[in-house]
């Protein structure tokens, strides 16, 4: 059946992009594309327009039997939104942990820089 093309149901480009980008983001930034895509639901519309998750920084474990320590979520944030994010950090941590399904994040680090929508 050489030369015969298989046609199936069309696949949205966003699904293909997710499949391609998710492994890259996990390897480079320790973050899932799902977290980035759901940021507005997690942070709320007011914070989400001026911030975005950049990276999850896991503490180094010297030995395999070292106890689990939660990671730091690094968030890029613009100007005054950083102050709002700092005040709501506890709630954002709880929402991110609920999204991930376990207590993965213990603290937030805020980087003040322009956020592109």
Secondary structure, DSSP 8 states (H G I E B T S, - for coil): -TT---------HHHHHHHHHHHHHHHHHS--HHHHHTHHHHH-HHHHTTEEEEEEE----SSTTS----EEEEEEE-TTHHHHHHHTHHHHHHHHHHHHTS--EEEEEEEE-----
